[in-house]
Amino acid sequence: MDQHDRPSRATEAFFGRRRGKTMRPLQAAALESGFGLYRLDLNAEPPLDLRSLFEAEVSAVRLEIGFGGGEHLLHRATEQPSTGFIGVEPFVNGMAKMMMAVSNRPLANLRVHDDDATRLLDWLPRASLDGIDLLYPDPWPKKKHWKRRFVSPVNLDRFARVLKPGASFRFASDIDTYVNWTLQHCRAHAAFRWQASEAADWHRPYDGWPGTRYEAKAVREGRRPAYLTFVRA
């Protein structure tokens, strides 16, 4: 692994809460047993081929950063058994919800990481991912906190390093300032090309989109979601 072209660890990007309300015993048990099956060990050397991380035979590997309660990730992993999915969620209650779901319906094409996504991105081999999803991330709406937004030049450099040429970075949000922020940052980055052929494209959900609870809340409150897709050049 080439360590010289990776960002400094001083650029850690996770600022959100890690814990919420106390977990129930069943949730705690599912979390412990689920980690034994699905959690990635970042102290080990990453495999040259990420497909070997999964029990299932997979032909592609995608990453979802900040999966929340896991609705989208579970839907995609169930719908696409020949694709390996890595899900990142530092918030322990969200991870516990996911581990409860897979304790009832195991997924051989799933792995998870419960810490800062930048640690995982720096661990992954170059050009190893077929896609990255960042869906309804914390918008940090106050201008003084915008520097905490996950979309940033240094994290786009991380994305560019681990995405294969032609792979996609998908971003969804209901916060106009963050949508505009992401468009500006990605269009300023040489590695990414925005995929939109008409004005309505960015308000059209992705194919097979199951929706999320964050999206439902946004619609109830009168905010219109946007769905952006960028391709790694």
N, C-alpha and C positions, 0 to 999 in steps of 0.2 A: 504493500500500500504506500502511495506517495503522500507523505505528510506535509510536504512543503507548499502545496497549492491549496491547503485547507485553511479556513478562517481561524483566527485565534479563539481560544476558549473564553476570552474576555467578551465575546459577542453573544453570550447566552441570551436567549430571547424569551424565556417563559417568565411571565410576571403575574399570572393568575393564581387563584386559590388552588390548593392541593387537597383540601378536605372540606366536607360539608357536614351534614348531620351524621350522628353516630350510626354506623351500619348495624343492621340486624344480624344475629348469629348466622343465619343461612347465607347472607351476602358475604360475610367475612369468610365463611368456609368455602364458598364458591370462588372467592378471590384467591385464597391460598392454593386451592387445588388447581384452579385455572392457570395461575402463574406457572405451576409446575409443567403444564402442557404447552402453553402458548407464549410465555414470556421470552423475549430475546435476551441473550447474554452478551452484552457489549464489552465484557472483559475478554471474550474469546475473539480470535481473528475472524473476520467475516469471510464467508465462502466466496470463491471467485465467481460462482454462479449462484445467485440468490434462490433459484428454484429448488436447490437442495435443502433449504430451510423448512420446507413443507412436507408433511406426510403424503399429501396428494401429489400426483403428477401434474404439474402446472406448466403452461407454456409462456406465461407472462407474470410480472410482479408489479403491483400497484401499491402506493402508500397513501393513507388518509391521515392527515394531521389534525388532531383535535376532534375526535369522533363523537364527543358528548355522550349521549345515551346509547349510541351505536346503531340507531335506526337505519341510516344509510349504509353503513359498513356491513351490517348483518344482511341487508337486502342484497347488496352487490355480491357478497361472498357466497350467499346461498344461490343466487341467480347464475353466477359464473364459476362453477366448481373447477374449471380448468385454468383459472387465474388465481395466483397467490396474492393475498392481501395482508399488508402490514398496517396495523392501526396504532396510532399514538394518542394517548390521553393521560395527562398527568393528574387530572382530578380523580381522586380515588373512588368517589361515589359513582362517577360515570363508568370507570373501569369495572367496578363491582357489578353494575347493571349488565355490562357486556358479558362478564364471566358467569353471571347467573343464566343468561340466555344460552350460552354455549354449553353450560352444564346440562341443559335439557336437550339441546340439539347440537352436538359436537360438529366442528368444521375442520376438516383436514387441510384446508387451504388458508388458514388464518394464523398469524403471529401478532404479538402486541408488544408495545414499549410504553412504560408508565412514567417516563421522565421527559425532560426537555427534548423536543424534536430535533434541536440542533445537534445534540449528542449523537442521535441516530444518523442524521444526515452526514455527519463527519465520519461515522463508522462505515457507512456503506461504500462499496467499491464504485469507482468511476463508471458512468454509463451503464448502470445496473437496473434502472427502473423504467417501466413502460408508462408510468403515469403518476402524478401527484394530485391529490384532491385536498383543497383547503376550503372548507364549507362553513360559512357563518362563523368565522373566527371573531374573537373579542375585538370590537372596533376601536377601543380606547378613544371615545369621542372627543375628549378634551384635547385641545391643540397641544398643550404642554406634554401630553402623554402619547402623541402620535409616534414618537420615536420607539415606543414599545410595540407597535404593530408588527405582526410577523412578516408581512411583505416589506422587504427592505433591500437595498442593494446587496448587502452581504448575504442575506438568505437567498436572494435570487441567484447569486453566485453558487451557493450550495446546491440549489435546484439544478442549475445548469451542469454542474459537475456530475451529479448522480443520474440525471435523465439521459436516456438514449436519444440520439438524433431522431426527430420525428415523433417523440413521445409528447404527451400533453400535460400541461399544468392547468387544472380547473379551479376556479375561484367563484364562490357564490356568497352574496351578502345582500342585506336589505338596507345598508347604510350608505347613502349616496357618497359621502365624503371618502369612505373607504374604497368604494368601487372606483371612483375617480383617481384616488391615490394609487390603486393597483394598476389601473390602465396606464397612468403616467410612468410608474416605475418599470413596468414590463415593456412599454414601448421605448423607454430609454435604454433598455438592456439589449445588447447586441444578440443575445442567445435566444430571444423569444419573439414570436410573431403572433399577433392577435388574429384569431380566426373568426371573422365576422363578415358576411357578404351583404347584409342589409341591416337597416336600423333596428328591426325587431329582434335580431338574433340574440342580443344580450338580455332580453327579457323572456326568452324561450327556454324552458327547463331542458336539461339534458335528456337524451333518449332513455326511457326506462326509469326516469327520476321518481323515487318513491315519496319525496317530500321529507321534511324533518319537523320536529316539534318547534324548533326555532323559526322555521319558515312559516308554520301555521300561526304562530304568535305574531310575526311581522304582518302577515296578511290581515289578521284580526284588527291590528292596530293601524291599518291603513298604509303600510309601507310596501312598496313594490320590489320584489327581489330581482337581482340581476345575476346572470350566469355567464361568466367569461371563460373562454378557452384560449390558451396560448400554446403554441407548438415550439418545441425545442429545435432550433435551427441546426 
